[in-house]
């Protein structure tokens, strides 16, 4: 519920700027380390890439997580922009804080996608599971995203009070979390997998 009599303007702090910078740095470090580590693994039916031999032109072909991020960035950003007015921070924060929140949440979404993608990859012993027809991996990818979302929304809205919902936010029965973030992680992951498979099929059908 939004109560105009108790509104206070939230400004971005130096601590949040430092946290923002550190989160980007850590995310980049994790990605670099993961690439270096995973380059040593052989993928069934393809040659293993040599360590530190990534070529920018075929980066997405060798590293499916690059394609995942490229496709996820606009989808996650657009969804965050669309659902942000359903959170109280939209009405309480200044524009700098709102912009910080949008960027922070979008980068967080991308990091979550990477983590659950890598978890499923480890279980499949292949990062190329996304191009295969395995139904179990497909469901697990969606399920893990939903589980984390439910946990995050419960902790941040009920326990920590990091953010809150406005009256316009639809609520999912039983689990009592926002419908917008729930639908975000129910719809975007399967759309991403479908797009990645579509692009891969298009690339494979091209004449050599």
PEGI-V20902 format. One record per residue. N is the residue number from 1. RES is the residue in three letters. PSI is psi in degrees with one decimal (* if undefined). OMEGA is omega in radians with two decimals (999 if undefined). NEAR is the number of other C-alpha atoms within 8 Angstrom. Layout:
N/RES/PSI/OMEGA/NEAR + N/RES/PSI/OMEGA/NEAR
//
This chain:
1/UNK/138.2/3.13/6 + 2/UNK/117.1/-3.14/8 + 3/UNK/109.1/-3.05/6 + 4/UNK/-22.7/-3.13/5 + 5/UNK/-18.9/-3.11/4 + 6/UNK/10.3/-3.13/5 + 7/UNK/141.2/3.00/9 + 8/UNK/143.5/-3.11/6 + 9/UNK/128.9/-3.14/7 + 10/UNK/128.5/3.14/9 + 11/UNK/151.4/3.09/8 + 12/UNK/135.2/-3.09/9 + 13/UNK/167.3/3.09/6 + 14/UNK/-35.6/3.12/6 + 15/UNK/-41.8/-3.14/6 + 16/UNK/-33.9/3.06/8 + 17/UNK/-43.3/3.11/9 + 18/UNK/-43.8/3.12/8 + 19/UNK/-40.6/3.13/8 + 20/UNK/-46.8/3.14/9 + 21/UNK/-41.9/3.14/8 + 22/UNK/-39.4/-3.13/8 + 23/UNK/-38.6/3.09/8 + 24/UNK/-45.4/-3.14/9 + 25/UNK/-43.6/3.14/8 + 26/UNK/-41.8/3.14/8 + 27/UNK/-44.1/3.12/9 + 28/UNK/-41.2/3.13/8 + 29/UNK/-42.8/3.13/8 + 30/UNK/-42.7/-3.14/8 + 31/UNK/-44.7/-3.13/8 + 32/UNK/-46.4/3.14/8 + 33/UNK/-38.3/-3.14/8 + 34/UNK/-43.7/3.11/8 + 35/UNK/-46.7/-3.11/9 + 36/UNK/-38.7/-3.13/10 + 37/UNK/-44.0/-3.02/8 + 38/UNK/-17.2/3.08/7 + 39/UNK/-18.5/-3.11/12 + 40/UNK/-7.2/-3.11/10 + 41/UNK/142.1/3.06/7 + 42/UNK/137.5/3.11/9 + 43/UNK/134.0/-3.10/10 + 44/UNK/124.4/3.09/5 + 45/UNK/5.6/3.12/4 + 46/UNK/159.1/3.12/6 + 47/UNK/145.2/3.12/6 + 48/UNK/139.6/3.10/9 + 49/UNK/141.7/3.10/10 + 50/UNK/145.6/3.14/7 + 51/UNK/138.5/3.08/8 + 52/UNK/26.4/-3.12/6 + 53/UNK/31.7/-3.11/6 + 54/UNK/132.0/3.10/8 + 55/UNK/125.0/-3.07/6 + 56/UNK/-36.4/-3.06/5 + 57/UNK/-33.8/-3.13/5 + 58/UNK/27.9/-3.11/8 + 59/UNK/-44.1/-3.10/10 + 60/UNK/-29.5/3.12/10 + 61/UNK/-39.7/-3.12/7 + 62/UNK/-27.7/-3.07/7 + 63/UNK/93.1/-3.08/10 + 64/UNK/-23.2/3.11/10 + 65/UNK/-25.2/3.07/9 + 66/UNK/-44.2/3.07/9 + 67/UNK/-38.9/3.11/11 + 68/UNK/-47.2/-3.11/10 + 69/UNK/-40.9/3.14/10 + 70/UNK/-40.1/3.13/8 + 71/UNK/-34.1/-3.07/10 + 72/UNK/-32.8/-3.06/11 + 73/UNK/-54.7/3.14/10 + 74/UNK/-36.0/-3.13/8 + 75/UNK/-46.7/-3.13/9 + 76/UNK/-40.5/-3.14/12 + 77/UNK/-46.0/3.14/11 + 78/UNK/-39.4/3.13/8 + 79/UNK/-42.3/3.13/9 + 80/UNK/-41.9/3.11/11 + 81/UNK/-42.2/-3.10/9 + 82/UNK/-37.7/-3.05/7 + 83/UNK/-10.9/-3.07/10 + 84/UNK/-39.2/3.10/10 + 85/UNK/-14.2/3.11/10 + 86/UNK/-5.1/3.09/11 + 87/UNK/148.4/-3.08/13 + 88/UNK/-24.6/-3.12/13 + 89/UNK/-28.2/3.11/12 + 90/UNK/-32.9/-3.08/10 + 91/UNK/-15.8/-3.07/9 + 92/UNK/-22.5/-3.05/10 + 93/UNK/157.8/3.00/13 + 94/UNK/175.4/-3.03/9 + 95/UNK/-32.8/3.10/6 + 96/UNK/-41.3/-3.14/9 + 97/UNK/-37.7/3.11/11 + 98/UNK/-43.0/3.11/11 + 99/UNK/-42.4/3.09/8 + 100/UNK/-44.2/-3.13/9 + 101/UNK/-41.5/3.13/8 + 102/UNK/-46.3/-3.13/12 + 103/UNK/-43.7/-3.13/9 + 104/UNK/-45.2/-3.11/9 + 105/UNK/-38.6/3.13/9 + 106/UNK/-45.3/3.10/12 + 107/UNK/-37.0/3.08/9 + 108/UNK/-40.5/3.09/8 + 109/UNK/-43.5/-3.13/9 + 110/UNK/-40.0/3.13/12 + 111/UNK/-39.7/3.09/9 + 112/UNK/-43.4/3.10/9 + 113/UNK/-44.3/3.14/9 + 114/UNK/-44.7/-3.10/10 + 115/UNK/-47.8/-3.11/8 + 116/UNK/-29.4/3.05/11 + 117/UNK/-43.7/-3.14/10 + 118/UNK/-34.9/3.09/9 + 119/UNK/-48.0/3.12/8 + 120/UNK/-35.9/3.11/11 + 121/UNK/-42.9/3.13/12 + 122/UNK/-39.3/3.12/9 + 123/UNK/-32.5/3.12/7 + 124/UNK/-9.4/-3.06/9 + 125/UNK/31.4/3.13/6 + 126/UNK/136.2/3.06/10 + 127/UNK/-3.3/-3.10/12 + 128/UNK/16.2/3.11/9 + 129/UNK/-28.3/-3.07/10 + 130/UNK/-22.7/-3.14/10 + 131/UNK/-1.0/-3.14/9 + 132/UNK/174.0/-3.03/6 + 133/UNK/15.4/-3.11/5 + 134/UNK/118.0/-3.10/7 + 135/UNK/-34.8/-3.10/6 + 136/UNK/-45.9/3.13/6 + 137/UNK/-38.3/3.11/10 + 138/UNK/-48.8/-3.14/11 + 139/UNK/-41.0/-3.13/8 + 140/UNK/-39.9/3.12/9 + 141/UNK/-43.9/3.11/12 + 142/UNK/-43.5/-3.08/12 + 143/UNK/-45.1/-3.12/8 + 144/UNK/-39.2/3.09/9 + 145/UNK/-41.1/3.12/13 + 146/UNK/-41.8/3.14/11 + 147/UNK/-47.1/3.14/8 + 148/UNK/-39.8/-3.14/8 + 149/UNK/-45.2/3.12/11 + 150/UNK/-45.7/3.12/11 + 151/UNK/-47.6/-3.09/8 + 152/UNK/-43.7/-3.12/8 + 153/UNK/-41.1/3.14/11 + 154/UNK/-46.4/-3.12/10 + 155/UNK/-45.3/-3.02/10 + 156/UNK/-23.4/3.13/11 + 157/UNK/-34.0/-3.05/11 + 158/UNK/-33.0/-3.05/8 + 159/UNK/-58.0/-3.10/7 + 160/UNK/-27.4/-3.09/7 + 161/UNK/30.5/-3.12/9 + 162/UNK/-39.3/3.06/6 + 163/UNK/168.0/-3.13/9 + 164/UNK/166.9/-3.13/9 + 165/UNK/152.0/2.97/11 + 166/UNK/176.7/-3.14/10 + 167/UNK/-20.2/-3.11/8 + 168/UNK/-15.8/-3.11/6 + 169/UNK/120.1/3.03/11 + 170/UNK/143.6/-3.09/8 + 171/UNK/133.5/3.11/8 + 172/UNK/125.1/3.13/10 + 173/UNK/156.5/3.09/6 + 174/UNK/-62.3/-3.11/4 + 175/UNK/-17.5/3.03/6 + 176/UNK/49.2/3.02/7 + 177/UNK/169.5/-3.11/11 + 178/UNK/136.9/3.13/12 + 179/UNK/-31.0/-3.11/10 + 180/UNK/-52.3/3.10/9 + 181/UNK/-31.4/3.11/9 + 182/UNK/-46.8/3.13/13 + 183/UNK/-30.5/3.11/8 + 184/UNK/-44.9/-3.08/9 + 185/UNK/-4.7/3.01/12 + 186/UNK/-30.8/-3.03/11 + 187/UNK/-43.9/-3.02/8 + 188/UNK/-45.0/3.14/11 + 189/UNK/-47.9/3.12/10 + 190/UNK/-33.1/3.08/10 + 191/UNK/-40.8/3.12/8 + 192/UNK/-45.7/3.13/11 + 193/UNK/-42.3/3.13/11 + 194/UNK/-44.0/3.14/8 + 195/UNK/-41.5/3.14/9 + 196/UNK/-42.3/3.12/12 + 197/UNK/-36.1/3.12/10 + 198/UNK/-45.4/3.14/8 + 199/UNK/-39.3/3.12/8 + 200/UNK/-42.2/3.12/9 + 201/UNK/-38.1/3.12/8 + 202/UNK/-40.3/3.14/8 + 203/UNK/-40.3/-3.11/7 + 204/UNK/-26.7/-3.11/6 + 205/UNK/-8.0/3.12/6 + 206/UNK/142.5/3.08/6 + 207/UNK/142.1/-3.11/3 + 208/UNK/*/999/2
//
